[in-house]
Amino acid sequence: MARSGVRGAIVAALVGATSVAAAGVTASATSASPAGIQRPPASAFTHGRVTNQWFPLRPGTRMVYLGVKDGKRAVDVFHVTRKTKKIQGVTCRVVHDKLRLDGVLVERTSDWYAQSRSGDVWYFGERTASLGPQGKVLTRDGSWMPGRNGARAGIYITGAPNDGQSRPQEQFPGHAEDHFQVMDTSARVRVPLVRSAHALLTKEWTPLEPHVVDHKYYVRDIGVVSEQSVSGPLETGRLVSITHMR
């Protein structure tokens, strides 16, 4: 995720307490998204540039999140690469994501995003690997790509989020079916690097795990700054570091 406001340096803050608040938030995962959304033609995309104000992907950006997962200290590194990948004729930005639990690399993923000219950021799938001792690949379950086995791209975030708006982020029935819904466009959030009274709060869920619900907070020109489970196993992540590489 590209981040403005902090350039050319890492800003780190290992803070134990993080507070997040927003009005009118519910943990219900019953909201429906429009079924079977169709993406625009390849000519309607921006050739790998993702400039959505809520989820900008500036090549060379590295973001670090600290939190908890599976009862362990989690460090998630999100790196927007300079690479692109063409999927179904659409040039997508490649993002690498690495997750460490208690210092051990347990997951590595390549995600593919593309932005339409209307500002919507489309999610074109992922190649993921769960790792065991010595980095051995245990499984690639969760990997998918539009055009294979009936999978289709979904909308990760729209160009103009508004209260109640909902979209499928993944369209691979029975395998990957994440959805989001906008809960608040003026939420309050505070993490080690930033605080805002005008954050975007979304709820994410999947019908494959109906009792698991996450909340994500986005700040303009930064992207995701906080993620936390509100139902299901405890998982948290707070933005603590941003680096922009030239």
Protein Blocks (a to p, Z undefined) as FASTA:
>chain_A
ZZehiahiacddddfbdcdddehiafbfkbccdehiacddfklpgghpacbfklcccehi
acdddddeehiacdddddddfbdcdeehiacddddddddeehiafbdcdddddddfkopa
cdebjadddddehhiafbfghiacehiahiacddfbdfbdcehiacdfbdcehkaccdcd
dfbfcbccddfkbccfkbccdddddfklmmbccdddddehibpabdcdfedjddddddfb
dcddZZ
